Amino acid sequence: MLQTYYDQPLKNPLPPFEARLLRGAVNLTRKDGGTPFDAATRFYAGYAETAVGQGRSLDDIGFPGVLGRMWSLRGEMKFYDEHVAALKTVSAAAQARDTAKPAPELARVHGTRALCSTAPRDGIEQPIGGKMFQTFKLAVAISLVALASGLTAAPQKRGTARRPVPARAATAAPRPFDPKAYAASVEGVDCTNVAARARSVVPIDKALHGIASAYPWGPPTKGEFESTSAFDQRVHDELSAKLGGTDRIVAVIPIRDMMKYDADTSTLTINPVDKRIKENVITVKAYSDIDGESTYVGSNAYGASTEVSRHTFTQFYMLLPARGQTAITSTMAPDAARSLKENGSLVLVGSLLSPYIAYERQRGRPTISDPNDVTYLQFYLGMIAQCAVIVNQGQEVGRIAL
């Protein structure tokens, strides 16, 4: 669990301090009737608190985005809200330390202070050449389950096949997202004028980046005393504000990856659906990028070490209900098909729809022969599409009745 969900490829056997921390997390979770996921999260909270106390960067222990990963597991935890509060307090303490401000007291209510009451005698990770020396062994995750015997077993994720590291094209640094510029660009755009207006709309990737960066802890969560309707309205209002005061979505998405052309039969097929979540819920990929590139020195159980490249591959999707066809097929001359592939777009016109935000996360583990540590993040923005229009150089080519 620690390896898969919290980016913690810890050493095996654990150093004495980490072992004490793990036993404390497990014993506390046994006492209050939590799950193994609660135990793993409590261990991680204590681990992060110790890193802050040692003056280390939380980036070294995979802290960025940890609450987004936790959110995907919230159904497996009994004390999810307490974990979120504890980790936010740890983050605030790190920020206060880095800006030389008085740090808030770390999360006593969560129990991490009790878990860390003994000063560590061994470093959590051994720095080598300025990088973090980490080992990759599944036995740590198995050890947690063994120590947590007696807890209610939670379902485990199945492993996924290794995916290649995506190539990254050289691009200039993107300009910050301007919500007011986006709102102005989509004002008045509808299904009758979208072909003429598509070129002037602020690209949806900028809007998605802006929204995702505004929720680094993962999707908003409903309060204990907040009704579902009030929660939906609150999130709707937050997102509208982040889009410049509008809930209007106009997503102009390049069509090249959605279309296939058979030159022998002059047949063009366009299918924008990336995957189908349910029978009537689909995703359309809007944008993808690689960021967060860095390196560190990793080692396996046999002592072999190598420099590992760490990448974060982020994919942004529109999440929407499917009410009709999801693909079209037609005949088209080769030159026209080539122009469409090079210049065409699928334009989704609609508005925000609950559930507004969702995250998914997968990770490919590095090996000596393939030293790439790749994290795949999927960010979803919910919308309802009033129309899906295929546009090429200001002209409407066709429509898909999504």
Buried (B, 14 or more C-beta within 10 A) or exposed (E): BBBBBBBBBBBBEBBEBBBBBBBBBBEBBBEEEBBBBBBBBBBBBBBBBBBBBEEBEBEBBBBBBBBBBBBBBBEBBBBBEBBBBBBBBBBBBBBBBEEEEEBEEBBEEBBBBEBBEEEBEEBBBBEEEEBBBBBBBEBBBEBBBEBBEEBEEBEEEEEEEEEEBEEEEEEEEEEEBBBEEBBBBBEEBEBEEBBEBBEEBBBBBBBBBBBBEBBEBBBBBEEEEEEEEEBBEBBBEBBBEBBBBBBBBBBBBBBEEBBEBEEEEBBBEBBBBBEEEEEEEBBBBBBBBBEBEEEBBBBBEEEEBEEBBBBBBBBBBBBBBBEEEBEBEEEBEEEBBEBBBEBBBBBBBBBBBBEBBBBBBBBBBBBBEBBBBBBBBBBBBBBBBBBBBBBBBEEBBBBBEB
